[in-house]
Amino acid sequence: MRLEALPISAALRDELTQLIEWYDTSLNWDYPPDPGPWREPECRAFNAAVRRALDQLRTELGDRWVIADEFEDEHEDPDLDRYLVDPVSFRR
């Protein structure tokens, strides 16, 4: 479903769009299986923002919708430091 089709406020729709764009910065666009650039503090900030947005989404949609609680927290990739030393030769 597209965000525009949801019966939610424009502010929440904008927040969800920003979260999608923020999440996209967590990916390694050169080679997605390799570690992304986020350190743990950014992961924690993102996780908190997603939880706030999910709470607001549940509030705005009310009992008419069921929002599954399937969000898995983002965490810093444990191989990030090793990857940053030599991205070209990095292998998991």
C-alpha positions in Angstrom: 0.0 0.0 0.0 1.2 3.5 -0.8 1.6 6.0 2.0 -0.7 8.4 0.2 -3.6 5.9 0.6 -3.3 5.6 4.3 -5.7 7.8 6.3 -3.0 9.5 8.4 -1.8 13.0 8.9 0.5 14.7 6.4 3.0 15.1 9.2 3.1 11.4 9.9 3.3 10.6 6.1 6.3 13.0 5.9 7.9 11.3 8.9 7.5 7.9 7.4 9.0 9.1 4.1 11.9 10.5 5.9 12.4 7.2 7.8 12.5 5.4 4.5 15.1 7.8 3.1 17.1 7.5 6.4 17.0 3.7 6.2 18.4 3.8 2.7 21.5 5.5 4.0 22.1 2.4 6.2 22.8 0.3 3.1 26.2 -0.2 1.3 25.1 0.7 -2.2 28.4 -0.4 -3.7 27.7 -4.0 -2.6 24.7 -4.4 -0.3 25.9 -7.7 1.4 28.9 -5.8 2.8 28.6 -3.7 6.0 26.7 -0.5 5.8 28.1 2.7 7.3 25.9 3.2 10.4 27.6 3.1 13.8 25.6 2.0 16.8 24.5 5.5 18.0 22.9 6.1 14.6 21.2 2.7 14.8 19.8 3.5 18.2 18.5 6.9 17.0 16.9 5.3 14.0 15.3 2.5 16.0 13.8 5.0 18.5 12.5 7.1 15.6 10.8 4.1 14.0 9.2 3.1 17.3 7.8 6.6 17.8 6.5 6.6 14.2 4.9 3.2 14.7 3.2 4.3 17.9 1.9 7.4 16.1 0.7 5.2 13.2 -1.2 3.0 15.5 -2.7 6.0 17.2 -3.8 7.6 14.0 -5.1 4.4 12.4 -6.9 3.3 15.6 -8.6 0.0 15.8 -9.4 -0.1 12.1 -6.0 -1.4 11.3 -3.6 -3.9 12.8 0.0 -2.9 12.7 2.3 -5.9 13.2 5.1 -5.5 15.6 7.7 -7.1 13.3 10.3 -4.2 13.3 13.8 -5.6 14.0 16.2 -3.1 15.5 19.1 -2.0 13.3 22.6 -2.6 14.8 26.1 -1.7 13.7 27.5 -4.5 11.6 30.2 -6.3 13.7 32.4 -6.4 10.6 32.3 -2.7 9.9 35.7 -1.8 11.3 37.4 -4.7 9.4 35.5 -3.6 6.2 36.6 0.0 6.6 40.3 -1.0 6.8 40.2 -2.6 3.3 36.8 -2.5 1.6 38.2 -3.9 -1.7 39.6 -7.1 -0.1 36.9 -7.5 2.5 35.3 -10.9 2.7 32.9 -12.3 5.4 
